[in-house]
Amino acid sequence: MKKLSSFICALALTTLAALAGDKFPSIAHDELKQAIADKKVTLIDVNGSDSFKAGHIPGAVDFTAVKADMAAKLPADKGALVVAYCGNEQCGAYAAAAAKAKELGYTNVKHYSPGIAGWKKSGEKTEPGT
């Protein structure tokens, strides 16, 4: 039964990721770096609190910790850039945070598809969470 449940969950995440791909465009690595440097992005890490504490893209918020009050963590400007990311290109968990931002009225929601693994692979620094 546990294997069936895991399979159904994986299938649901794959389907959600495929559907979200149409709704949330990707942001290129260099574009994200520039947005971070310009302080013109709100990053949402959906890798879970343990992963967030181990290291996340600088400035990101922990979706697991803030999802109940995510509106308070997002900018007042509904047109501001919001970027969600998860583990890597095969991960679709980012879609939950992206969909939540869209549900809250944000219109410029993107996906950093390489995720934390791609960020690190590019030689970028992470920061530990609390």
C-alpha positions as CSV (number, residue, x, y, z in Angstrom):
1,M,0.0,0.0,0.0
2,K,2.9,2.4,0.9
3,K,4.4,1.8,-2.6
4,L,1.1,2.6,-4.3
5,S,0.7,5.8,-2.2
6,S,4.3,6.9,-3.2
7,F,3.6,6.2,-6.8
8,I,0.3,8.2,-6.8
9,C,2.1,11.1,-5.0
10,A,4.9,11.0,-7.6
11,L,2.4,10.9,-10.4
12,A,0.5,13.8,-9.0
13,L,3.7,15.9,-8.6
14,T,4.7,15.1,-12.2
15,T,1.3,16.1,-13.5
16,L,1.3,19.2,-11.4
17,A,4.8,20.1,-12.7
18,A,3.8,19.6,-16.3
19,L,0.7,21.7,-15.9
20,A,2.7,24.4,-14.0
21,G,5.2,24.6,-16.8
22,D,2.6,26.2,-18.9
23,K,1.7,28.7,-16.2
24,F,5.1,29.6,-14.8
25,P,7.9,30.6,-17.2
26,S,11.4,29.8,-16.3
27,I,13.9,32.4,-15.3
28,A,17.5,32.1,-16.6
29,H,20.3,31.8,-14.1
30,D,22.0,35.1,-15.1
31,E,18.6,36.9,-15.0
32,L,18.0,35.6,-11.5
33,K,21.4,36.6,-10.3
34,Q,20.8,40.1,-11.6
35,A,17.4,40.3,-10.0
36,I,19.0,39.3,-6.7
37,A,21.8,41.8,-7.0
38,D,19.2,44.5,-7.8
39,K,17.0,43.4,-4.9
40,K,14.1,43.0,-7.3
41,V,13.0,39.4,-6.6
42,T,11.3,37.5,-3.8
43,L,12.6,33.9,-3.8
44,I,10.6,31.0,-2.4
45,D,12.5,27.8,-1.6
46,V,10.2,24.7,-1.5
47,N,12.8,22.2,-0.5
48,G,11.6,21.8,3.0
49,S,12.8,23.4,6.2
50,D,15.8,21.0,6.8
51,S,17.1,21.6,3.3
52,F,16.5,25.4,3.8
53,K,18.5,25.4,7.0
54,A,21.3,23.5,5.3
55,G,21.6,26.1,2.6
56,H,19.4,28.1,0.2
57,I,19.7,30.8,-2.4
58,P,20.5,34.0,-0.6
59,G,17.4,36.0,0.4
60,A,15.0,33.1,-0.2
61,V,12.1,32.4,2.2
62,D,11.2,28.9,3.4
63,F,7.9,28.0,1.9
64,T,7.3,25.2,4.4
65,A,7.6,27.7,7.3
66,V,5.7,30.6,5.8
67,K,3.0,29.0,3.6
68,A,0.2,29.7,6.1
69,D,1.1,33.4,6.1
70,M,2.9,33.7,2.7
71,A,1.1,37.0,1.8
72,A,3.1,38.7,4.6
73,K,6.3,37.6,3.0
74,L,5.6,38.8,-0.5
75,P,5.9,42.4,-1.7
76,A,2.9,44.8,-1.8
77,D,3.4,45.2,-5.6
78,K,1.5,42.4,-7.2
79,G,3.6,42.9,-10.4
80,A,6.9,42.3,-8.5
81,L,9.0,39.3,-9.6
82,V,8.4,36.2,-7.5
83,V,10.6,33.1,-8.2
84,A,9.9,29.7,-6.8
85,Y,12.5,26.8,-6.9
86,C,13.0,23.4,-5.6
87,G,15.7,20.7,-5.8
88,N,16.5,20.3,-9.5
89,E,15.1,20.2,-13.0
90,Q,13.1,17.0,-12.2
91,C,11.4,18.4,-9.2
92,G,7.9,19.8,-9.5
93,A,7.4,20.9,-5.9
94,Y,8.0,24.5,-6.8
95,A,4.5,24.6,-8.3
96,A,2.8,24.7,-4.9
97,A,4.6,28.0,-4.0
98,A,4.2,29.5,-7.5
99,A,0.5,28.6,-7.5
100,K,0.0,30.1,-4.0
101,A,1.7,33.4,-5.2
102,K,-0.5,33.4,-8.3
103,E,-3.6,32.8,-6.1
104,L,-2.6,35.8,-4.0
105,G,-2.7,37.9,-7.1
106,Y,0.9,38.0,-8.2
107,T,1.3,38.3,-12.0
108,N,5.1,37.9,-12.5
109,V,5.7,34.5,-11.1
110,K,8.6,32.4,-12.5
111,H,10.4,29.2,-11.9
112,Y,14.1,28.7,-11.4
113,S,14.2,25.2,-12.9
114,P,17.8,24.3,-12.0
115,G,16.8,24.5,-8.4
116,I,19.2,24.5,-5.5
117,A,21.3,21.8,-7.1
118,G,21.8,23.9,-10.3
119,W,22.6,27.0,-8.2
120,K,25.3,25.1,-6.4
121,K,26.6,23.5,-9.6
122,S,27.0,26.9,-11.1
123,G,29.4,27.7,-8.2
124,E,27.0,30.1,-6.5
125,K,27.0,30.6,-2.7
126,T,24.2,29.6,-0.5
127,E,23.3,30.9,3.0
128,P,22.2,28.8,5.9
129,G,18.7,29.2,7.3
130,T,17.4,29.5,10.8
